[in-house]
Amino acid sequence: MKYSTIKILPLFLGGILFSQSKQDSLQFRNIADEILVNGTAYENLHQLTKNIGHRLSGSDAYEKATDWAVLKLKEAGADKVWKEEVMVPVWERGKESLQIKDQNGKWKPLRMLSLGNSEGTKGKNVEAEIVFVKNKEDFDKLPDAAIKGKIVFFNYAFNQKFISTGQAYGDAGKYRRSAASWAGKRGAKAVIIRSLSSAFDDVPHTGMMRYDADDTFKIAAVAIGPKSADELEKTLKTQKVIAKLNSNCAMKGEKLSHSVIGEITGNKDKSVIVVGGHLDSWDVGEGAQDDGAGIVQSIEILRAFKKMGLKNNHTIRVVCFANEENGVKGGNKYAENIKKNNENHIFAIETDGGGFTPRGIALVMSPEKRQQVQSWKNLFLPYGVYNFDMQYAGTDIEPMEPLGVPLAELVPDSQRYFDIHHSDEDTFDKVNRRELLLGATTMGQLIYMIDKSW
Amino acid sequence: MKYSTIKILPLFLGGILFSQSKQDSLQFRNIADEILVNGTAYENLHQLTKNIGHRLSGSDAYEKATDWAVLKLKEAGADKVWKEEVMVPVWERGKESLQIKDQNGKWKPLRMLSLGNSEGTKGKNVEAEIVFVKNKEDFDKLPDAAIKGKIVFFNYAFNQKFISTGQAYGDAGKYRRSAASWAGKRGAKAVIIRSLSSAFDDVPHTGMMRYDADDTFKIAAVAIGPKSADELEKTLKTQKVIAKLNSNCAMKGEKLSHSVIGEITGNKDKSVIVVGGHLDSWDVGEGAQDDGAGIVQSIEILRAFKKMGLKNNHTIRVVCFANEENGVKGGNKYAENIKKNNENHIFAIETDGGGFTPRGIALVMSPEKRQQVQSWKNLFLPYGVYNFDMQYAGTDIEPMEPLGVPLAELVPDSQRYFDIHHSDEDTFDKVNRRELLLGATTMGQLIYMIDKSW
């Protein structure tokens, strides 16, 4: 295409300069310029993903990532950097395979991933007939005899009608979280789910599941890609299918680990503004969008503020949370410690929806504070950030809600995230430099406003 | 990340149901559902990019693409499909290479692409010292003696500060379009430009250049990737560099070609609403985002309307324009013909900014019509479409402006487009299914409103 005849009305800018403080508008521009031109987030993400790669809680790679984060926070100019101790669960995948027997009696392997935190088959073959259900309602209608001794296959698809894919993910989430419990309680041998994916490829996606406290037998739970799921459903309509699952995943107790924290000291007081993401990832792919992006964006804000010599009133603290994916131990410990140490937190923002082009900021705070942030909307509009109506906050900062801390989460464009989330496809090449830096810009601009206003 | 605790306020929906017609809001939803669930645009784009690939005007591939478009429009349910004859320029690239001589006298090849429509070196080596300038101002300051007989290298970088990359592209565009004329007039042997790219990789990007009518000697013009450009600039600061260019590109006259048109007849009258993109591409990559996306999105709208049995008042016409990239002959011929045939066109929209997640609609029309479209904004908000302030229209429909036709262009998110535009990187895998379908949804929704209102 050509843009030779582009004519863009300076509507937004005009509106801002007269209705909002000119200084804020200029400072927004300065923050954007610094990050878009000199930002190091993209190069940092390349290091994290390529030199360390995926980094599940409890793994050696995760501890390597904590050392890397300490170094990066120091390089960015933090006045103080430390590791916060936290006990995390250790879950290990090990070797795993899933096969189905075709009409000629030949075994055919399916691409699969055991779900995070699930128990495996202890290296033994679990062989059984597959019983297919579309959803929980169909499952509930089946008699116990149809489930007992079988491998239950739930093929509940991601609902493409939702515009925010986060809503579709929420809608399908119970199958990943709970299907093993539902089926285990009724005597099934194992459970297969369709991956929580917005794509139509054959990539399997992992993610956290849990057993109920009253589950007497913890059955193995695995995910297959959307394509395999649809093919399997089709096959099951005309014939019986036997599956053979062999997996070694298991919980291996707990281990001492760390969140990583760095801050620039407040010039006026010691109250704290938190910006963060989670440093851990699943044990597949490179944890690039989930949530390497959030980590490097948070560090980027500290770097930019320091470089620009912004005189922050309050302490601005970057928190790289441990263990978001399979326990939220980092987030819980952080909230516990601020209570214990009697620290005053005036605001916390997390980003864990990927480093995609930003569209808004979700707010969880009092109606008064919410309205105040929404009143800054015109300052954000020239940066494509317009949606301040959503109401949710990151998993790691939610434990601060009962302490009365106003919370927020960056709302990046959601269309591509669940194509790659928790899978081997979540790699550096899926991240765009400008999109990543714009996300950091939005959060930096919000922190600038809150630091001067609260 | 987890979305388990997502809480989304039904603010938008509430607002719409009471302030706008409930029926419009429901019809918007129906159009979105049909396209997001049953849309074939993504599969069609796979066919176009993988079975045909790039398709420069005048090439056999382009003519193959016209047959494919006829077939797809028929499959989509068009009442009438035809080809519109148009003479297009034929430009051919041929073999080409650019080398620079290092300090040891060894030649090193640089990745390069001749600029579209440029003349080459007729297969002969053009060897000369490189003279570096950052921009036009620096070039103007150089004495003729410093330019004559040299190869001039312009390293004007894409300005990362613009939030809309289209503006950065516009800002840098004159170097691609005019550098050969500037340098040729002052006796240079050839010109090298930094590619118009938002990335920092080494991918060269082509695109249209032109000679001035009074250029006595048409010198060769080539582009190199950003990385090579920066390295070359660095080298030139400490030493002389000799370059050797050999290229065979040339204009080869004209050829009869075709735009492809398909329509569903209006139920009330014969006035026409146009939706389109351009079927041609540059001779590199696969023309996926530029503008295969626009073609399959336009066809998608026709398919969805037909499938849904929407009773369109006016004729809805898909135009797959010929020769946008290097001549705009298709767009000019189309405007010429509607005047000749005395057809009444009430609206035309083009999309040529890629099949990325939509953010708005740019409008070129009377203030009254503009205001009316802007008054529909709340209907679009739940789909992430909020920006109705920009004022430009696609290159192919611009020739309709003097005829008084109200024009629009889809405004997709611009962050990733110029990383791949006009390069070997513009391939199918850069397109996301949901983003592509959402773009079609936005245009379909707008056409629904205009069809019932105008």
HADDOCK unambig.tbl for C-alpha pairs under 7 A between the chains (distance, minus, plus):
assign (segid A and resid 1 and name CA) (segid B and resid 290 and name CA) 6.40 0.50 0.50
assign (segid A and resid 1 and name CA) (segid B and resid 325 and name CA) 6.78 0.50 0.50
assign (segid A and resid 1 and name CA) (segid B and resid 352 and name CA) 5.61 0.50 0.50
assign (segid A and resid 1 and name CA) (segid B and resid 353 and name CA) 6.60 0.50 0.50
assign (segid A and resid 2 and name CA) (segid B and resid 395 and name CA) 6.94 0.50 0.50
assign (segid A and resid 3 and name CA) (segid B and resid 166 and name CA) 6.33 0.50 0.50
assign (segid A and resid 3 and name CA) (segid B and resid 170 and name CA) 5.71 0.50 0.50
assign (segid A and resid 4 and name CA) (segid B and resid 170 and name CA) 5.84 0.50 0.50
assign (segid A and resid 5 and name CA) (segid B and resid 392 and name CA) 6.97 0.50 0.50
assign (segid A and resid 6 and name CA) (segid B and resid 392 and name CA) 5.31 0.50 0.50
assign (segid A and resid 7 and name CA) (segid B and resid 391 and name CA) 5.32 0.50 0.50
assign (segid A and resid 7 and name CA) (segid B and resid 392 and name CA) 5.51 0.50 0.50
assign (segid A and resid 8 and name CA) (segid B and resid 390 and name CA) 5.05 0.50 0.50
assign (segid A and resid 8 and name CA) (segid B and resid 391 and name CA) 5.55 0.50 0.50
assign (segid A and resid 9 and name CA) (segid B and resid 389 and name CA) 6.65 0.50 0.50
assign (segid A and resid 9 and name CA) (segid B and resid 390 and name CA) 5.92 0.50 0.50
assign (segid A and resid 9 and name CA) (segid B and resid 391 and name CA) 6.69 0.50 0.50
assign (segid A and resid 33 and name CA) (segid B and resid 161 and name CA) 5.56 0.50 0.50
assign (segid A and resid 36 and name CA) (segid B and resid 160 and name CA) 6.09 0.50 0.50
assign (segid A and resid 36 and name CA) (segid B and resid 161 and name CA) 6.23 0.50 0.50
assign (segid A and resid 37 and name CA) (segid B and resid 160 and name CA) 6.15 0.50 0.50
assign (segid A and resid 37 and name CA) (segid B and resid 161 and name CA) 6.85 0.50 0.50
assign (segid A and resid 160 and name CA) (segid B and resid 36 and name CA) 6.08 0.50 0.50
assign (segid A and resid 160 and name CA) (segid B and resid 37 and name CA) 6.13 0.50 0.50
assign (segid A and resid 161 and name CA) (segid B and resid 33 and name CA) 5.55 0.50 0.50
assign (segid A and resid 161 and name CA) (segid B and resid 36 and name CA) 6.23 0.50 0.50
assign (segid A and resid 161 and name CA) (segid B and resid 37 and name CA) 6.84 0.50 0.50
assign (segid A and resid 163 and name CA) (segid B and resid 383 and name CA) 6.22 0.50 0.50
assign (segid A and resid 166 and name CA) (segid B and resid 3 and name CA) 6.32 0.50 0.50
assign (segid A and resid 170 and name CA) (segid B and resid 3 and name CA) 5.68 0.50 0.50
assign (segid A and resid 170 and name CA) (segid B and resid 4 and name CA) 5.81 0.50 0.50
assign (segid A and resid 290 and name CA) (segid B and resid 1 and name CA) 6.45 0.50 0.50
assign (segid A and resid 325 and name CA) (segid B and resid 1 and name CA) 6.79 0.50 0.50
assign (segid A and resid 352 and name CA) (segid B and resid 1 and name CA) 5.60 0.50 0.50
assign (segid A and resid 353 and name CA) (segid B and resid 1 and name CA) 6.60 0.50 0.50
assign (segid A and resid 383 and name CA) (segid B and resid 163 and name CA) 6.21 0.50 0.50
assign (segid A and resid 389 and name CA) (segid B and resid 9 and name CA) 6.75 0.50 0.50
assign (segid A and resid 390 and name CA) (segid B and resid 8 and name CA) 5.13 0.50 0.50
assign (segid A and resid 390 and name CA) (segid B and resid 9 and name CA) 6.00 0.50 0.50
assign (segid A and resid 391 and name CA) (segid B and resid 7 and name CA) 5.37 0.50 0.50
assign (segid A and resid 391 and name CA) (segid B and resid 8 and name CA) 5.56 0.50 0.50
assign (segid A and resid 391 and name CA) (segid B and resid 9 and name CA) 6.70 0.50 0.50
assign (segid A and resid 392 and name CA) (segid B and resid 5 and name CA) 7.00 0.50 0.50
assign (segid A and resid 392 and name CA) (segid B and resid 6 and name CA) 5.32 0.50 0.50
assign (segid A and resid 392 and name CA) (segid B and resid 7 and name CA) 5.55 0.50 0.50
assign (segid A and resid 395 and name CA) (segid B and resid 2 and name CA) 6.93 0.50 0.50
assign (segid A and resid 415 and name CA) (segid B and resid 434 and name CA) 6.26 0.50 0.50
assign (segid A and resid 415 and name CA) (segid B and resid 435 and name CA) 6.34 0.50 0.50
assign (segid A and resid 416 and name CA) (segid B and resid 432 and name CA) 6.88 0.50 0.50
assign (segid A and resid 432 and name CA) (segid B and resid 416 and name CA) 6.86 0.50 0.50
assign (segid A and resid 434 and name CA) (segid B and resid 415 and name CA) 6.27 0.50 0.50
assign (segid A and resid 435 and name CA) (segid B and resid 415 and name CA) 6.34 0.50 0.50
